[in-house]
Amino acid sequence: MTADDAALLEELREMWMAYDPPPADLVATMIAAVAAAGLDDEWEVLVLMRDSADGPAAPVRGLGTSRILYFTAAEGWSLDAELDEGQVRGQLADFDGDLGSVEVVVETTDGQRWVTPLDEVGFFALRAEPTGSLRFTVRHGDHAASSRWVEL
């Protein structure tokens, strides 16, 4: 940009500010509009409600090495997942739809990925030993809801 271009742009800015200034709340309104643009997608995110690693060990026999994660979705359904000795098992609960059309995806930040369908009552099980951080995605039809990354 030349000095003449910069001077012309400055004159234009001054003219617009004098004769048609922007509304005082324009910047805040635009920031809110941009932030809300993907809001529908954000509501699809699974929220980690409870992680067994955050509390004391369950006072039961067995399951000493197991990690239990509980997620809920804005739509009202939940996903319970257990990670234990090379297996990931769980159940999708309160899902209003065809369980046969649902897939659960487990993926890690280092590229490992496992996909499994649900059985007729919403259970899933797969052989996997994820490491690092993982997240769950529940896919049904053209919708998908993913959890945040959880450090193992």
N, C-alpha and C positions, 0 to 999 in steps of 0.2 A: 504494500500500500504506500502510495506516495504521500508527500506532505499535502498536496492539493486534495487528494482523496480524503485524508483525515480532516482537513478543514471543511470540506463539503459535508461530510458526515456530521461534524459538530454543529454546523449551521442547521442541518435537517433536524437534529436532536433538539436544538434550542427552539426551532419553530414548532415542533410537535409539543414540546413541554409548555410553550406559551399558549398555543391555540387549541390543543386537544390533549391535555395532560391525562395520564392513565389514572384510573381510580386508585385511591389510597390503598385499598386492600388487594390490588391485582396480584402482587407477588405472592402473598399468603394464599390467595384463591388458587393460583396456578400450582403452587407446591402441593396443596391439598388435592387438586384434581389429578396430578401426576401420581401422587402416593396412592390414591384410591383407584387408579386405573386397573390394577391387578388385584383388587380387594376380593373379588369373587373367587379367584384362585387361592388366595390366602385362607379363606374360610374352609377350603378343602383339606387343609393340612391336619394331619393327625397330631394331637397334643399328648405328650408323655405325661400321664397323670401320676404314675408311680413306678419306681424302679427299685427292685429288691436290694440293689447294691447300696441304696441310700439309707437303709434301715438295718436293724439288728437281724441276725439270721433267724429264720422261722423255727420255732420250737417244735419241730416234727422230726420223725425219723426219715432218713434218706434226704434227697434233694440238697445235700450239703454243698455241692458245686454248682447248683442250678442258679440261673439268673432269670428273674421274672420281670417282664415289662408290660405295663398296662397303658394302652392308648385309647383316646376317644376322638371322635370326629364331630364336627359341627352338625352333621346330619343326624346325630343321635346314636349311631352304632359305635361299637368298641372292638378293639383287637387286643387280646391277651396273648403274649408270646413267652415261651420258656426256652432258654438256651442252656443245653446241658450235654456234655460229653459227645460232641459231634452231631448233635441233633438240634433242630429248631422245630418246636411244636407249638400249636396254639389254636385259638378259636376266634372266629368273628361272631360277635353277639349283637342282637337287636338290629340286624340288617333287614331292611324292608325291600326285598327283591329276590331274584333267583340266585341262590347260593351257587348253583352250577355254573353261572357265568362269571364268577369272581375268581381272580388270581391274586395270590400274595407273592410279592417280590421282596427278597432280602438282598441287599447290596451293600458293599463296603466301599470306602473311599479309595481303596487300592485296586478296584475293578472286579472283585469277585462278585458273582451274581447267581442267585438261585430263584427259580420260579416254580410255584406249585398251585394246583387248583384246590378248592375246598371240597370236602365231602358233603353229603346231603344235610348234615347238621351243622356245618360251618367249621369243622376241624381241618387242620392241615398239619403235615409233618414232612420234614425233608432232612436228608443227611447233609449237614453243612457244619463247618467249623469256622465261622467268620472271625476275623481278627481286626484290630484297629477300631475304626468307627463304623457303625452300620446304621441303616435306616430301613424301614418297612414301607412298602407301597401296596395299597389295596386298589386293584383295578377291576372295574365292572363296567361293561359296555365301553362308552367313550369317556368315562370319568376315571380319574385316578386321584388318590389322596396319599401323600407321602408324609412320613414322620420327619422330625428333625433328626440330625445325626446324633447317635448315642455312642459315647466312648465305652468300649468294652474293658 
